[in-house]
Amino acid sequence: MILTVGNIKGGVGKSTLACNIAVALSFEGKGGGVLLIDGDKQGSAADFTQSRTEALGEAGFTCVRAQGKEVVNQVVTMRSKFAHIIIDAGGQDNPSLRAGLAVSDRVLVPVAPRSFETWALEGMAALIEEASITNPKLEAFAVLNLAFPRGSDNAQTQEIIREDHPALRLIEPPVVQRKAFSDGAGQGLSVLELKPRNPGAIGELLGLLTGLGVKQNDMKVIYNDRTKKA
């Protein structure tokens, strides 16, 4: 799978999701491993990888930084060497995001349940539609991220996605704004590894992977590998 995690709206948790997905897929047990491409100028994914390596001795996946057309070069060069490539594209309509859309099988658009985020979806949907002209195999998904623990805002935002942007397949359940995600990121860990366990965060991450097409058998491997000791 070649997956771009991106949105032209910043602050929606793209890097946290990309890093958690990369770690989870590194547990699959399949040959090839995972390449995480940090296409964000902020370098959050690269920082996460460094923290992870310092904490565990190794990241378990390969991380490189690349901007703009270099993202395309990395994918073209490396796609035969890795089972999965995850691209953490920066916010705004930037060259790294466009490059990721040009070479990916799938794009995941995290959306926060707030008005500004839903307004920005129009531009992101247009960008995906444009990319699909030259990359017709691109599949587009959306997930409600940083969701509220309760209240009607989540359901209202999901309804907007379904009605106004049917080309974005909505993955459920939402990913709730949990301290486990930020705590894990700060330690270089996914929520699968964090102690104490947070069943809600784990279930949301596994649900996200299922929505992206990771098979159930692979999900068992992901959950039962070294994570079972966490």
C-alpha positions, 0 to 999 in steps of 0.5 A, a space after each residue: 500500500 502506498 498511502 498519503 495522509 494529508 489535508 490542506 488544513 493544518 492541525 488535524 493530526 496528520 502526522 500522529 495518524 501517519 506515525 501510528 499507521 507506520 508503526 502498526 504496519 511494521 508489526 504485520 510480519 510480512 516481508 518488505 517492511 515500511 517506509 515512512 516519508 516525512 514530507 512536512 517541513 515541520 518534520 514531525 514524523 522524522 522527530 517521532 522516528 528519532 525519539 522511537 529509535 532512541 527509546 527502543 534502539 530501532 524504529 522498526 521502519 525506515 523514515 526519510 525526509 523528502 519535499 516536492 518532487 523528491 517524494 515522487 523520486 523516493 516512491 518510484 525508487 523504493 516501492 519495490 523494496 517496501 511492502 508499505 509506503 506512508 507519506 506524511 504530507 504537510 498542511 496547505 496545498 503544497 508540492 509534497 501533498 500533490 506529489 503524494 497524491 500523484 503516486 499513491 494508491 490511497 489518500 487518507 484525509 483526517 477531518 476535525 469536527 470543527 467548521 473551519 476543517 469542513 470548509 477546507 474539505 472543498 479544496 481538498 476534494 478538488 485537489 484529489 479530483 485533479 490528481 485522479 486525472 493522472 492517477 486514476 487508481 487513487 482511492 480517497 478516504 476520510 476519517 473524523 480525527 480529534 473527535 469530541 468524546 461526546 456531543 453532536 458535532 461528530 455526527 454533524 461533521 460526518 454527515 457533511 462528509 457523506 452528503 457533500 463529499 461522497 468521493 471521500 469514503 468515510 472510515 468509522 469509528 471516529 478517532 477521538 482526541 485522546 491523551 494516549 495519542 499525544 503521550 505515545 507520540 511524545 515517547 516515540 510509541 504507537 497506541 498499540 505499545 503505550 502503557 497503560 493500554 488504552 482500549 479505545 485508542 487501540 480500537 480506533 487505530 485498528 478500525 482505521 486500518 481495517 477501513 484502509 483495507 488491511 485484512 483481518 488476518 493481518 490485523 491479528 498479527 499487528 495486534 498480537 506481535 510485540 504489542 501483546 507485551 505492552 
